[in-house]
Amino acid sequence: MIFEVWAPRATSIELSLPDSRRPLRRRDNGWWSVEAPEAGHGTDYRYFVDGEGPYPDPRSRRQPEGIFGPSRVYDHARFTWSDHEWKGRDLRGSIIYELHVGAFTAEGTFTAALDRLDHLVELGVDFVELMPVAPVPGGRNWGYDGVDLYAVNETYGGPDGLKELVDGCHRAGLGVILDVVYNHLGPSGNFLHPFGPYFAGYAGSFWGEAVNLDGPDSDEVRRYFIDNAVQWLRDYHIDGLRLDAVHALHDRRAVHLLAELAAEVDALACSVGRPLTLIAESDLNDPRMITPLEAGGLGMTAQWNDDVHHALHTAVSGERHGYYADFASMEALAKALTHGFVHDGGYSSFRGRSHGAPARGVPGYRLVCCLQNHDQVGNRPAGDRLPLTALKLGAGLLLTSPFTPMLFMGEEWGARTPFPFFTDHVEPALREGEAERRAREFEGFGYDWIAPDPSAEDTFLRAKLEWSELKDEEHWSLLCWYRDLIALRKAMPELTDPRLDRVRVEFDEASRWLMVHRSSLSVMVNFCPDSVTLTVPLGGLLLASDEGVTAGRDWVRLPGQTLAIYRSEINS
C-alpha cells in the first residue's frame, strides 16, 4: 500500500513500520509518499519528521493504543453494511436527541447504545446526535479535547463500533448526526505542529490555538478539515454534522471555510443520493449562517439557537443571572417563539453591545432549539438539570414550536443524574489545572463556581444515566408526556409548520401566562403558582400537563405551573 503525508516544510520524512523504517519521497504541494507492499489492514505505523518522533499519522484512521500510540491501517471497505435501503432523513419536521456515548449507558460503548435504540424509537425522535468521538486523553472526556480527528475513540468501540451503531440506527429508522470540532484541537496528544502550519500562531478562543484557515499553506489545512467531514458522511454513513463553535473559526478569505464545506457536502449528497445535514453552533445570530449558498449565505442547513433556550430556561426556572438577564420577560419569550432571535440587532447586556441581525424569511426548522443540551447543563458548576415541573412546561413549548427541537439524553424522563464537565488528562499540569481553567472560563456568568473536580473519575461516573429511574412513577409519567407531545407534533401539521410569521403569541407579564397560537391550535402555559382562566375560541382540550386543567367550550382553567394544548373549531 501507499503511505502519504503532508509536511510542506520538512526536509525528511520516514515511515516507521513494526520491522522497518523507510524514507518518503517529496512530491508536489508539500506531500510525501512511499509504497510499502508488506503493509495492509491492521499494520501499525508512525512517522519521523526531520529525525524527530515518532508521531501518529495526522490522518490516522485508527489509534488502538490511544493518542500517544502508533497509528493503525484501517480499510473502510472491510466493513459490511446492512443499511442499503436507507434513503437518509431530512431535518425538516425532525426531532434530534443528543447523547454522550460514554454516559448514555453504564458500559459507555457504541454496542451498549445499540441496546437503547428501541427507547428512542418509542420516544419518537428522528436523529441521534453523538457528542464528539475523536480520540481524547485518558479514558473519559466530553470529546472537545479531541486529536487524531480521522480516528474513533477506542474506549467507545473504535471505527467498527461506530459503524455498527450507525448501521443499527438506520435499521431502526434513525438518522445520525456527529458532533465535530474544527475550531481547535485538544492540548494533549496534538502532534500536528511538526508536520506543517496547521495553526495560525495565536489563541483563537478560550480553548486553544486558532487553526490556520487563511494564512500561508492554508489550502491544505482547509482540505484536512473538509476531507475529514467527507469521511464521516461517506465512509461512516453519517447523515449530518454538528460543527462546534464556528464563531471561533478565524477565516478572512472571500470564500469562508463553511461555504466551501457546504458546497462539498452538497456535491456528496448528490453522489450518495441522500440528504446530508450541516448544523453550525454559532452565537453570532447572523442569518447568513443559514442562508443557502445560492442566495449569498454560508450554506449551513441549520444552526443552534441559544436565544430560544435562554428564554425558555428563564421562564421555567426563574433564573436571571449572567446572559439570562435579557431573557427574563414574557416579552422576550414571545419574541423568541415568533422571531427566532431575541438579539437581532438590539443591545445585549451580557456582551455590553448590540448583537445579531433579524432572521427575516428564515424557516423555523433551520433553528435547532432546546430546553437542555450538553453545554447548558454541563456549563453549570454542578452540571445540574431542570426539575420535572420545569421540564413539563418547557417541553410543551419546545415541542410545539416552529423550530427543530433537540432533547438531551435523559431529559425525557427527568433524569436526576448531573452532567458536569469531566476530563482525564494524563499530563500532571493539565490534570491539576483543569478545575482552575474551567472556573476562569465562566467568570462573569453569575455563578458561584463550586464544581466537582473535572479529573476525578467519580465526576464522570455520576454523569452516567440511571435507566432504573424509569421504574419510578414520576419519571415514567414525564416520559409519557414527552411521548404524547412528540406524537401530537407529528400528527398535527400546524406544529411542524416552519413559517415564523404564522406564529402568534399573547401573554401577560404580570400574571406570567403565555398563549401560542399555531393555526387552530393554542398552547397555553401558566408559569405562576396561582391558577388562571383564559378565554379561547370555541373548541376542546387536546392535551394537558396536569389532571387539574379543566376546559369549557370557550375557556381553559390552568392551575399553577401547568400547560394545555387546545384546538379551536375554526382557525384562530
C-alpha positions as semicolon CSV with decimal commas, in nm:
position;residue;x (nm);y (nm);z (nm)
1;M;0,000;0,000;0,000
2;I;0,099;0,366;-0,039
3;F;0,153;0,591;0,264
4;E;0,107;0,966;0,213
5;V;0,152;1,263;0,444
6;W;0,153;1,640;0,405
7;A;0,460;1,813;0,550
8;P;0,548;2,117;0,334
9;R;0,836;2,248;0,545
10;A;1,004;1,919;0,636
11;T;1,339;1,816;0,487
12;S;1,290;1,443;0,553
13;I;1,004;1,209;0,645
14;E;1,046;0,846;0,748
15;L;0,780;0,576;0,780
16;S;0,826;0,350;1,081
17;L;0,672;0,004;1,045
18;P;0,698;-0,275;1,306
19;D;1,005;-0,424;1,138
20;S;1,149;-0,149;0,921
21;R;1,191;0,220;0,852
22;R;1,197;0,377;0,508
23;P;1,217;0,731;0,371
24;L;0,928;0,900;0,193
25;R;0,977;1,086;-0,136
26;R;0,875;1,451;-0,169
27;R;0,600;1,522;-0,421
28;D;0,419;1,837;-0,528
29;N;0,242;2,077;-0,289
30;G;0,422;1,957;0,021
31;W;0,307;1,595;0,002
32;W;0,535;1,296;0,066
33;S;0,473;0,929;-0,019
34;V;0,620;0,581;-0,011
35;E;0,500;0,236;-0,112
36;A;0,513;-0,046;0,145
37;P;0,377;-0,365;-0,015
38;E;0,401;-0,563;0,309
39;A;0,163;-0,325;0,493
40;G;-0,214;-0,352;0,495
41;H;-0,523;-0,350;0,713
42;G;-0,410;-0,386;1,075
43;T;-0,050;-0,272;1,025
44;D;0,081;-0,032;1,291
45;Y;0,295;0,261;1,176
46;R;0,432;0,603;1,272
47;Y;0,626;0,889;1,113
48;F;0,956;1,059;1,192
49;V;0,977;1,424;1,080
50;D;1,330;1,559;1,034
51;G;1,450;1,286;1,266
52;E;1,204;1,375;1,542
53;G;0,926;1,145;1,657
54;P;0,775;0,901;1,624
55;Y;0,440;1,068;1,560
56;P;0,099;0,930;1,463
57;D;-0,033;0,999;1,114
58;P;-0,224;1,332;1,103
59;R;-0,493;1,143;0,908
60;S;-0,474;0,827;1,119
61;R;-0,791;0,622;1,082
62;R;-0,725;0,424;1,398
63;Q;-0,534;0,474;1,725
64;P;-0,571;0,139;1,902
65;E;-0,340;0,236;2,190
66;G;-0,469;0,589;2,229
67;I;-0,339;0,930;2,128
68;F;0,024;0,858;2,219
69;G;0,040;0,521;2,045
70;P;0,100;0,418;1,684
71;S;-0,147;0,463;1,402
72;R;-0,302;0,153;1,250
73;V;-0,403;0,099;0,889
74;Y;-0,781;0,067;0,865
75;D;-0,960;-0,033;0,545
76;H;-1,315;0,106;0,532
77;A;-1,411;-0,148;0,263
78;R;-1,378;-0,439;0,506
79;F;-1,694;-0,343;0,698
80;T;-2,021;-0,499;0,577
81;W;-2,314;-0,258;0,587
82;S;-2,679;-0,361;0,607
83;D;-2,837;-0,017;0,553
84;H;-2,865;-0,045;0,175
85;E;-3,230;0,065;0,182
86;W;-3,156;0,373;0,392
87;K;-3,250;0,688;0,199
88;G;-3,150;0,935;0,465
89;R;-3,359;1,172;0,671
90;D;-3,439;1,537;0,614
91;L;-3,401;1,781;0,901
92;R;-3,739;1,938;0,824
93;G;-4,002;1,812;1,065
94;S;-3,745;1,616;1,266
95;I;-3,652;1,594;1,634
96;I;-3,289;1,545;1,746
97;Y;-3,170;1,353;2,054
98;E;-2,822;1,446;2,179
99;L;-2,618;1,195;2,375
100;H;-2,269;1,133;2,510
101;V;-2,165;0,776;2,426
102;G;-1,970;0,729;2,749
103;A;-2,251;0,848;2,978
104;F;-2,556;0,723;2,786
105;T;-2,516;0,370;2,928
106;A;-2,333;0,208;3,216
107;E;-2,095;0,039;2,971
108;G;-2,032;0,361;2,777
109;T;-1,986;0,196;2,437
110;F;-2,138;0,206;2,090
111;T;-2,257;-0,152;2,137
112;A;-2,438;-0,068;2,460
113;A;-2,602;0,234;2,294
114;L;-2,745;-0,001;2,031
115;D;-2,944;-0,176;2,302
116;R;-3,122;0,151;2,386
117;L;-3,237;0,240;2,034
118;D;-3,585;0,095;2,099
119;H;-3,630;0,358;2,368
120;L;-3,551;0,634;2,120
121;V;-3,780;0,489;1,854
122;E;-4,068;0,466;2,104
123;L;-3,995;0,822;2,215
124;G;-4,043;0,935;1,856
125;V;-3,718;1,118;1,779
126;D;-3,570;1,117;1,429
127;F;-3,197;1,183;1,471
128;V;-2,937;1,068;1,723
129;E;-2,668;1,333;1,771
130;L;-2,343;1,194;1,909
131;M;-2,108;1,421;2,101
132;P;-1,752;1,406;1,955
133;V;-1,597;1,060;1,919
134;A;-1,239;1,152;1,820
135;P;-0,958;1,009;2,039
136;V;-0,901;1,203;2,362
137;P;-0,655;1,189;2,652
138;G;-0,726;0,921;2,909
139;G;-1,047;0,725;2,935
140;R;-1,317;0,993;2,975
141;N;-1,384;1,331;2,819
142;W;-1,671;1,535;2,679
143;G;-1,495;1,495;2,344
144;Y;-1,393;1,853;2,270
145;D;-1,028;1,780;2,358
146;G;-1,005;1,550;2,057
147;V;-0,698;1,493;1,840
148;D;-0,633;1,243;1,556
149;L;-0,956;1,372;1,404
150;Y;-0,989;1,094;1,144
151;A;-0,991;0,819;1,410
152;V;-1,256;0,700;1,657
153;N;-1,220;0,670;2,033
154;E;-1,125;0,310;2,113
155;T;-1,290;0,335;2,455
156;Y;-1,624;0,358;2,280
157;G;-1,554;0,078;2,034
158;G;-1,331;0,218;1,759
159;P;-1,425;0,262;1,393
160;D;-1,615;-0,065;1,355
161;G;-1,814;0,010;1,669
162;L;-1,923;0,346;1,532
163;K;-2,023;0,189;1,202
164;E;-2,227;-0,076;1,384
165;L;-2,411;0,194;1,576
166;V;-2,484;0,395;1,262
167;D;-2,595;0,080;1,082
168;G;-2,825;-0,008;1,372
169;C;-2,971;0,343;1,385
170;H;-3,052;0,326;1,015
171;R;-3,221;-0,012;1,055
172;A;-3,430;0,147;1,330
173;G;-3,520;0,444;1,108
174;L;-3,298;0,690;1,295
175;G;-3,059;0,931;1,129
176;V;-2,720;1,004;1,289
177;I;-2,557;1,344;1,339
178;L;-2,196;1,358;1,459
179;D;-2,054;1,649;1,657
180;V;-1,715;1,752;1,510
181;V;-1,465;2,011;1,632
182;Y;-1,272;2,210;1,371
183;N;-1,202;2,534;1,559
184;H;-0,925;2,390;1,780
185;L;-0,757;2,065;1,884
186;G;-0,705;1,933;2,234
187;P;-0,396;2,037;2,433
188;S;-0,277;1,680;2,484
189;G;-0,157;1,448;2,207
190;N;-0,177;1,712;1,934
191;F;0,113;1,621;1,704
192;L;0,017;1,829;1,401
193;H;0,277;2,103;1,463
194;P;0,580;1,902;1,341
195;F;0,408;1,823;1,010
196;G;0,310;2,169;0,899
197;P;0,141;2,506;0,963
198;Y;-0,191;2,369;1,081
199;F;-0,220;2,654;1,332
200;A;-0,224;3,032;1,298
201;G;0,011;3,114;1,585
202;Y;-0,236;3,293;1,812
203;A;-0,508;3,195;2,059
204;G;-0,825;3,158;1,858
205;S;-1,054;3,110;2,156
206;F;-1,050;3,017;2,521
207;W;-0,997;2,654;2,418
208;G;-0,679;2,673;2,216
209;E;-0,470;2,797;1,926
210;A;-0,651;2,918;1,612
211;V;-0,647;2,687;1,314
212;N;-0,469;2,824;1,005
213;L;-0,757;2,877;0,764
214;D;-0,635;3,184;0,576
215;G;-0,257;3,211;0,612
216;P;0,027;3,066;0,402
217;D;-0,016;2,696;0,321
218;S;-0,375;2,709;0,447
219;D;-0,516;2,544;0,132
220;E;-0,412;2,202;0,258
221;V;-0,517;2,283;0,615
222;R;-0,868;2,360;0,492
223;R;-0,858;2,040;0,288
224;Y;-0,767;1,849;0,606
225;F;-1,094;1,952;0,772
226;I;-1,313;1,924;0,462
227;D;-1,182;1,575;0,388
228;N;-1,248;1,484;0,749
229;A;-1,611;1,593;0,717
230;V;-1,648;1,396;0,396
231;Q;-1,502;1,086;0,562
232;W;-1,777;1,077;0,828
233;L;-2,055;1,132;0,578
234;R;-1,926;0,894;0,312
235;D;-1,731;0,618;0,488
236;Y;-1,930;0,606;0,814
237;H;-2,272;0,675;0,651
238;I;-2,329;0,962;0,896
239;D;-2,631;1,175;0,797
240;G;-2,515;1,510;0,927
241;L;-2,250;1,700;1,121
242;R;-2,286;1,945;1,407
243;L;-1,996;2,189;1,374
244;D;-1,870;2,306;1,711
245;A;-1,836;2,680;1,781
246;V;-1,800;2,803;1,424
247;H;-1,769;3,160;1,554
248;A;-1,418;3,050;1,665
249;L;-1,316;2,969;1,306
250;H;-1,087;3,257;1,207
251;D;-1,119;3,286;0,832
252;R;-1,085;3,613;0,636
253;R;-1,098;3,457;0,292
254;A;-1,356;3,565;0,037
255;V;-1,500;3,213;0,045
256;H;-1,540;3,109;0,408
257;L;-1,447;2,755;0,511
258;L;-1,811;2,687;0,594
259;A;-1,925;2,787;0,244
260;E;-1,653;2,569;0,091
261;L;-1,760;2,281;0,314
262;A;-2,130;2,332;0,231
263;A;-2,057;2,311;-0,142
264;E;-1,850;1,994;-0,097
265;V;-2,119;1,829;0,117
266;D;-2,390;1,926;-0,130
267;A;-2,194;1,756;-0,407
268;L;-2,151;1,447;-0,189
269;A;-2,526;1,437;-0,117
270;C;-2,590;1,428;-0,491
271;S;-2,343;1,141;-0,522
272;V;-2,475;0,922;-0,240
273;G;-2,840;1,002;-0,309
274;R;-2,945;1,102;0,040
275;P;-2,978;1,433;0,226
276;L;-2,675;1,544;0,428
277;T;-2,713;1,800;0,704
278;L;-2,471;2,061;0,839
279;I;-2,565;2,224;1,170
280;A;-2,349;2,509;1,297
281;E;-2,308;2,600;1,661
282;S;-2,293;2,978;1,634
283;D;-2,361;3,254;1,885
284;L;-2,341;3,527;1,620
285;N;-2,718;3,542;1,550
286;D;-2,622;3,603;1,188
287;P;-2,886;3,477;0,941
288;R;-2,618;3,448;0,670
289;M;-2,504;3,134;0,851
290;I;-2,822;2,951;0,745
291;T;-2,883;3,130;0,416
292;P;-2,829;2,899;0,114
293;L;-2,511;2,937;-0,090
294;E;-2,706;3,038;-0,399
295;A;-2,855;3,328;-0,201
296;G;-2,513;3,450;-0,084
297;G;-2,509;3,277;0,255
298;L;-2,273;3,028;0,415
299;G;-2,499;2,736;0,330
300;M;-2,545;2,571;0,668
301;T;-2,864;2,363;0,687
302;A;-2,934;2,490;1,037
303;Q;-2,775;2,638;1,346
304;W;-2,814;2,605;1,720
305;N;-3,016;2,894;1,859
306;D;-2,936;2,970;2,222
307;D;-3,186;3,258;2,241
308;V;-3,481;3,019;2,248
309;H;-3,309;2,810;2,515
310;H;-3,238;3,114;2,730
311;A;-3,595;3,242;2,704
312;L;-3,742;2,902;2,789
313;H;-3,494;2,849;3,073
314;T;-3,567;3,177;3,247
315;A;-3,942;3,122;3,213
316;V;-3,940;2,775;3,372
317;S;-3,655;2,820;3,622
318;G;-3,680;3,184;3,732
319;E;-3,302;3,232;3,692
320;R;-3,192;3,580;3,586
321;H;-2,812;3,582;3,625
322;G;-2,548;3,632;3,356
323;Y;-2,671;3,607;2,999
324;Y;-3,019;3,511;3,120
325;A;-3,087;3,872;3,225
326;D;-3,203;3,980;2,878
327;F;-3,446;3,687;2,852
328;A;-3,635;3,716;3,180
329;S;-3,960;3,864;3,048
330;M;-4,262;3,709;2,881
331;E;-4,197;3,959;2,602
332;A;-3,856;3,802;2,535
333;L;-4,007;3,454;2,528
334;A;-4,280;3,571;2,289
335;K;-4,015;3,723;2,061
336;A;-3,807;3,406;2,068
337;L;-4,108;3,196;1,964
338;T;-4,209;3,430;1,681
339;H;-3,876;3,567;1,553
340;G;-3,618;3,304;1,647
341;F;-3,352;3,552;1,757
342;V;-3,418;3,775;2,057
343;H;-3,089;3,957;2,000
344;D;-3,147;4,063;1,639
345;G;-2,960;4,392;1,638
346;G;-3,057;4,522;1,981
347;Y;-2,848;4,564;2,294
348;S;-2,705;4,260;2,473
349;S;-2,630;4,343;2,835
350;F;-2,406;4,036;2,874
351;R;-2,189;4,146;2,580
352;G;-2,219;4,516;2,651
353;R;-2,305;4,596;2,288
354;S;-2,565;4,544;2,020
355;H;-2,577;4,194;1,879
356;G;-2,724;3,992;1,594
357;A;-2,946;4,061;1,295
358;P;-3,311;3,976;1,220
359;A;-3,384;3,626;1,090
360;R;-3,636;3,754;0,837
361;G;-3,754;3,485;0,598
362;V;-3,563;3,209;0,777
363;P;-3,781;2,899;0,818
364;G;-3,801;2,777;1,176
365;Y;-3,658;2,432;1,102
366;R;-3,321;2,596;1,034
367;L;-3,300;2,688;1,404
368;V;-3,220;2,393;1,631
369;C;-3,359;2,477;1,974
370;C;-3,357;2,301;2,307
371;L;-3,454;2,316;2,670
372;Q;-3,132;2,141;2,771
373;N;-2,810;2,033;2,595
374;H;-2,461;1,929;2,698
375;D;-2,344;2,291;2,723
376;Q;-2,642;2,438;2,905
377;V;-2,637;2,157;3,163
378;G;-2,264;2,088;3,176
379;N;-2,156;2,451;3,189
380;R;-2,334;2,492;3,520
381;P;-2,091;2,434;3,809
382;A;-2,254;2,112;3,929
383;G;-2,398;2,006;3,593
384;D;-2,747;2,001;3,744
385;R;-3,060;1,957;3,534
386;L;-3,404;2,118;3,539
387;P;-3,666;1,972;3,777
388;L;-3,963;1,775;3,647
389;T;-4,221;2,055;3,656
390;A;-3,992;2,288;3,464
391;L;-3,932;2,017;3,205
392;K;-4,305;1,964;3,157
393;L;-4,366;2,329;3,080
394;G;-4,053;2,380;2,873
395;A;-4,105;2,065;2,668
396;G;-4,464;2,168;2,599
397;L;-4,345;2,492;2,441
398;L;-4,039;2,346;2,268
399;L;-4,216;2,052;2,107
400;T;-4,500;2,271;1,978
401;S;-4,264;2,538;1,841
402;P;-4,185;2,606;1,472
403;F;-3,819;2,515;1,528
404;T;-3,625;2,187;1,511
405;P;-3,643;2,058;1,870
406;M;-3,345;1,888;2,031
407;L;-3,357;1,684;2,352
408;F;-3,063;1,600;2,577
409;M;-3,022;1,241;2,693
410;G;-3,237;1,159;2,995
411;E;-3,433;1,480;2,972
412;E;-3,740;1,291;2,855
413;W;-3,779;1,122;3,193
414;G;-3,630;1,399;3,410
415;A;-3,301;1,221;3,483
416;R;-3,158;1,320;3,819
417;T;-2,803;1,235;3,719
418;P;-2,597;1,551;3,665
419;F;-2,383;1,613;3,358
420;P;-2,080;1,806;3,489
421;F;-1,767;1,873;3,288
422;F;-1,519;1,585;3,305
423;T;-1,173;1,508;3,161
424;D;-0,888;1,263;3,217
425;H;-0,569;1,441;3,111
426;V;-0,255;1,234;3,157
427;E;-0,008;1,523;3,191
428;P;0,001;1,640;3,554
429;A;-0,001;2,012;3,465
430;L;-0,316;1,978;3,255
431;R;-0,484;1,748;3,503
432;E;-0,415;1,966;3,805
433;G;-0,502;2,292;3,631
434;E;-0,829;2,185;3,470
435;A;-1,057;2,295;3,755
436;E;-0,899;2,643;3,770
437;R;-0,912;2,682;3,391
438;R;-1,277;2,585;3,394
439;A;-1,358;2,843;3,663
440;R;-1,181;3,117;3,465
441;E;-1,380;3,032;3,153
442;F;-1,706;3,118;3,327
443;E;-1,608;3,434;3,509
444;G;-1,886;3,688;3,466
445;F;-2,158;3,426;3,412
446;G;-2,304;3,495;3,756
447;Y;-2,226;3,155;3,909
448;D;-2,077;3,083;4,248
449;W;-1,834;2,840;4,090
450;I;-1,828;2,540;4,322
451;A;-1,781;2,243;4,092
452;P;-1,665;1,882;4,123
453;D;-1,309;1,806;4,016
454;P;-1,325;1,751;3,636
455;S;-1,040;1,499;3,661
456;A;-1,198;1,281;3,929
457;E;-1,337;0,953;3,796
458;D;-1,644;0,989;4,016
459;T;-1,737;1,313;3,835
460;F;-1,773;1,109;3,517
461;L;-1,940;0,809;3,680
462;R;-2,210;1,027;3,834
463;A;-2,292;1,159;3,486
464;K;-2,397;0,816;3,359
465;L;-2,772;0,785;3,310
466;E;-2,960;0,573;3,564
467;W;-3,206;0,387;3,342
468;S;-3,364;0,233;3,652
469;E;-3,523;0,572;3,719
470;L;-3,783;0,482;3,458
471;K;-3,936;0,244;3,714
472;D;-4,038;0,544;3,927
473;E;-4,388;0,676;3,860
474;E;-4,289;1,043;3,836
475;H;-4,017;0,970;3,578
476;W;-4,240;0,736;3,377
477;S;-4,515;0,999;3,381
478;L;-4,281;1,261;3,238
479;L;-4,165;1,018;2,967
480;C;-4,528;0,964;2,869
481;W;-4,573;1,344;2,848
482;Y;-4,277;1,373;2,612
483;R;-4,407;1,084;2,401
484;D;-4,753;1,242;2,382
485;L;-4,611;1,579;2,282
486;I;-4,396;1,425;2,010
487;A;-4,685;1,216;1,880
488;L;-4,906;1,525;1,868
489;R;-4,635;1,720;1,686
490;K;-4,611;1,451;1,421
491;A;-4,991;1,424;1,388
492;M;-5,065;1,797;1,358
493;P;-4,914;1,977;1,054
494;E;-4,966;2,310;1,233
495;L;-4,692;2,219;1,480
496;T;-4,420;2,147;1,224
497;D;-4,507;2,448;1,008
498;P;-4,176;2,640;0,998
499;R;-4,322;2,977;0,894
500;L;-4,249;3,210;1,184
501;D;-4,486;3,478;1,056
502;R;-4,774;3,237;1,121
503;V;-4,697;3,208;1,492
504;R;-4,894;3,445;1,714
505;V;-4,834;3,491;2,088
506;E;-5,037;3,654;2,365
507;F;-4,901;3,699;2,716
508;D;-4,949;3,878;3,045
509;E;-4,624;3,996;3,201
510;A;-4,766;4,047;3,550
511;S;-4,963;3,722;3,570
512;R;-4,693;3,532;3,379
513;W;-4,908;3,335;3,142
514;L;-4,847;3,293;2,772
515;M;-5,052;3,157;2,482
516;V;-4,902;3,049;2,149
517;H;-5,138;3,021;1,852
518;R;-5,044;2,777;1,574
519;S;-5,337;2,797;1,331
520;S;-5,625;2,616;1,506
521;L;-5,404;2,506;1,797
522;S;-5,334;2,714;2,107
523;V;-5,061;2,625;2,356
524;M;-5,133;2,783;2,694
525;V;-4,888;2,786;2,982
526;N;-4,918;2,927;3,331
527;F;-4,576;2,985;3,489
528;C;-4,718;3,118;3,819
529;P;-4,814;2,910;4,124
530;D;-5,166;3,059;4,116
531;S;-5,435;2,938;3,878
532;V;-5,552;3,140;3,579
533;T;-5,852;3,114;3,346
534;L;-5,801;3,206;2,981
535;T;-6,061;3,278;2,718
536;V;-6,024;3,083;2,394
537;P;-6,222;3,031;2,072
538;L;-6,484;2,755;2,073
539;G;-6,314;2,416;2,073
540;G;-6,176;2,147;2,300
541;L;-5,877;2,034;2,502
542;L;-5,627;1,806;2,329
543;L;-5,351;1,756;2,586
544;A;-5,270;1,883;2,935
545;S;-4,969;1,852;3,163
546;D;-5,185;1,808;3,474
547;E;-5,516;1,646;3,558
548;G;-5,624;1,970;3,726
549;V;-5,650;2,151;3,390
550;T;-6,020;2,200;3,302
551;A;-6,187;2,346;2,996
552;G;-6,524;2,461;2,871
553;R;-6,634;2,549;2,521
554;D;-6,452;2,884;2,528
555;W;-6,230;2,883;2,836
556;V;-5,945;2,691;2,993
557;R;-5,852;2,695;3,360
558;L;-5,482;2,635;3,427
559;P;-5,368;2,555;3,782
560;G;-5,028;2,687;3,881
561;Q;-4,736;2,575;3,661
562;T;-4,935;2,382;3,404
563;L;-4,965;2,372;3,027
564;A;-5,250;2,280;2,797
565;I;-5,295;2,240;2,423
566;Y;-5,636;2,339;2,291
567;R;-5,788;2,310;1,943
568;S;-6,045;2,561;1,824
569;E;-6,325;2,472;1,585
570;I;-6,206;2,744;1,347
571;N;-5,857;2,879;1,285
572;S;-5,763;3,145;1,541
